[in-house]
Amino acid sequence: MSDESAASTSTAKPRPGRKQGTTGELTTFWEVKKGHEEALRQALETLDNWPIEEKTFAGEKIGTLHDRRWVLFDDDTRMLFATNYDGEWVPYIEAFAEHNAAAFNMIFTHIEGWPEAGLNDPKVFDFIVAHQSTAKEYMRFYDGTVQEIRRALALQNAFNELIESAAFRQAVDDPKFQPLMATPEFQAVLDHAAD
């Protein structure tokens, strides 16, 4: 995003969307250009068939994206784009512009009024807000940011490898570690590992 566009967004009014903890929802509705219905459907199918590694890479680069979804409805004349993300709206959209512009441009070229410069247009933030609706009810059923969840999963994988190792089995059988093994805290760790 250009310095000019970043400067224009710093004074912008608060953005729509509900938050729960650090996570917010972004729900947008768009009008498909007449005659572009089939082309848009094909663009979304192309995106759906991109290798998961490419899609995951974009999400990892954004760093705060929990999920995204595109839905065509009303005989493919309207489209919903919705995501859940951590943090504030402006940095999230800026990260989207930096790391996911290819997918956006491929899709939004078929949307009424989308700026020719796409996510690089200084007015694109206001254009997105004009198509955003705040959820009437929003609920996440788990805590944790994307980064916290990734760290927790990495820790879980490392711990699973540890407890399956010969060194861990040897330590469990070593009498000098028995006081540690008998603590409720250590038993709780083992119980969580067994889940």
C-alpha positions in Angstrom: 0.0 0.0 0.0 1.4 3.4 -0.9 2.4 6.1 1.7 -0.5 8.2 0.4 -3.0 5.5 0.9 -1.6 4.6 4.3 -1.8 8.2 5.4 -5.4 8.5 4.2 -6.4 5.5 6.2 -4.8 6.6 9.5 -7.5 9.3 9.9 -10.4 7.2 8.7 -13.4 6.6 10.9 -13.7 3.3 12.8 -14.3 0.3 10.6 -17.4 -1.9 10.8 -17.3 -5.5 12.0 -17.7 -7.1 15.4 -14.8 -8.3 17.5 -14.4 -10.9 20.1 -11.2 -10.5 22.0 -8.5 -9.8 19.5 -10.4 -11.4 16.6 -12.8 -9.6 14.3 -15.1 -10.5 11.5 -15.2 -8.9 8.0 -18.4 -9.7 6.0 -18.8 -8.0 2.6 -21.5 -8.2 -0.2 -20.7 -7.4 -3.8 -22.6 -7.0 -7.1 -21.2 -9.1 -10.0 -20.8 -7.2 -13.3 -23.5 -8.2 -15.8 -22.1 -10.9 -18.1 -19.3 -11.8 -15.8 -21.1 -14.5 -13.8 -19.5 -17.5 -15.4 -16.1 -15.8 -15.5 -16.3 -15.1 -11.8 -17.4 -18.7 -11.0 -14.4 -20.0 -13.0 -12.1 -17.6 -11.2 -13.3 -18.8 -7.8 -12.9 -22.4 -9.0 -9.4 -21.7 -10.1 -8.6 -20.2 -6.7 -10.2 -23.2 -5.0 -7.9 -25.5 -7.1 -4.7 -23.6 -6.3 -2.2 -25.8 -4.5 -2.9 -25.6 -0.7 0.8 -24.7 -0.2 0.2 -21.5 -2.2 -3.0 -20.6 -0.4 -1.4 -21.4 3.0 1.7 -19.3 2.1 -0.5 -16.2 1.5 -2.3 -16.8 4.8 1.0 -17.2 6.6 2.4 -14.0 5.1 -0.7 -12.1 6.2 -0.2 -13.6 9.6 -3.6 -12.7 11.2 -6.0 -14.5 8.9 -8.0 -17.3 10.4 -10.1 -18.2 7.3 -11.7 -16.8 4.2 -14.8 -17.7 2.1 -16.3 -16.6 -1.1 -19.9 -17.4 -1.8 -21.9 -16.7 -5.0 -25.7 -16.4 -4.7 -28.8 -14.9 -6.4 -27.9 -16.9 -9.6 -24.2 -15.8 -9.4 -25.2 -12.1 -9.5 -24.0 -11.4 -6.0 -21.0 -12.5 -4.0 -20.1 -12.7 -0.3 -16.5 -12.4 0.8 -16.0 -13.0 4.6 -13.0 -13.6 6.9 -12.0 -13.7 10.5 -8.8 -12.0 11.4 -6.7 -10.8 14.4 -5.9 -7.2 15.3 -7.2 -4.1 13.6 -8.9 -3.6 10.3 -6.5 -1.3 8.5 -3.3 -3.4 9.1 -5.2 -6.5 8.1 -6.4 -5.1 4.8 -2.9 -3.7 4.2 -1.4 -7.1 4.7 -4.1 -8.6 2.4 -3.1 -6.0 -0.3 0.6 -6.9 0.1 0.3 -10.7 0.2 -3.0 -11.7 -1.4 -3.4 -9.2 -4.3 -3.2 -11.9 -7.0 -6.3 -13.7 -5.7 -8.2 -10.4 -5.1 -7.5 -9.0 -8.5 -8.4 -12.3 -10.2 -11.8 -12.2 -8.5 -12.7 -8.5 -8.1 -12.1 -7.6 -11.7 -15.6 -9.1 -12.1 -17.2 -6.9 -9.4 -19.1 -3.7 -10.1 -17.1 -0.5 -9.3 -13.9 -2.2 -8.3 -11.1 0.3 -8.8 -8.8 -0.3 -11.7 -5.8 -0.1 -9.4 -7.4 -2.7 -7.1 -6.0 -3.0 -3.6 -3.4 -0.3 -4.5 -6.1 2.4 -5.0 -6.0 5.0 -2.2 -9.8 4.8 -2.0 -10.1 1.1 -1.8 -10.5 1.0 2.0 -13.6 3.2 1.7 -14.9 1.1 -1.2 -14.5 -2.1 0.9 -16.3 -0.4 3.9 -19.1 0.6 1.6 -19.7 -3.1 0.9 -19.2 -4.3 4.5 -22.0 -5.3 6.8 -21.5 -5.8 10.6 -22.7 -9.2 11.8 -25.7 -9.1 14.1 -24.2 -12.0 16.1 -20.6 -13.1 16.1 -19.0 -15.8 18.2 -15.7 -17.6 18.1 -15.8 -20.8 20.0 -12.0 -20.9 20.9 -9.5 -18.4 22.1 -6.1 -17.6 20.5 -4.7 -15.6 17.7 -3.4 -17.2 14.5 0.1 -16.9 15.8 -0.8 -18.4 19.2 -2.5 -21.3 17.6 0.4 -22.0 15.3 2.8 -21.9 18.2 0.6 -24.2 20.2 0.4 -26.7 17.3 4.1 -26.6 16.8 4.6 -27.2 20.5 2.1 -30.1 20.4 4.0 -31.7 17.5 7.3 -31.3 19.2 6.0 -32.7 22.5 4.4 -35.7 20.7 7.8 -36.5 19.1 9.5 -36.1 22.5 7.2 -38.5 24.3 7.6 -41.1 21.6 11.4 -40.9 21.8 13.6 -43.6 23.4 15.2 -40.9 25.6 11.8 -40.0 27.1 10.9 -43.6 27.8 14.2 -44.0 29.5 13.6 -40.9 31.6 10.2 -42.2 32.6 11.8 -45.4 34.0 14.6 -43.5 35.8 13.8 -43.4 39.6 15.3 -39.9 40.0 12.6 -38.5 37.7 9.7 -40.2 39.6 9.0 -37.2 41.9 8.5 -35.0 38.8 6.4 -37.7 37.0 4.2 -38.0 40.1 3.2 -34.3 40.2 -0.3 -33.3 39.2 1.1 -30.8 36.7 3.2 -33.5 34.9 0.2 -35.9 34.9 -2.0 -33.1 33.4 0.6 -32.6 30.6 0.5 -36.4 29.8 -3.3 -36.4 30.0 -3.5 -33.6 27.4 -1.0 -35.4 25.2 -3.2 -38.5 25.3 -6.3 -36.6 24.2 
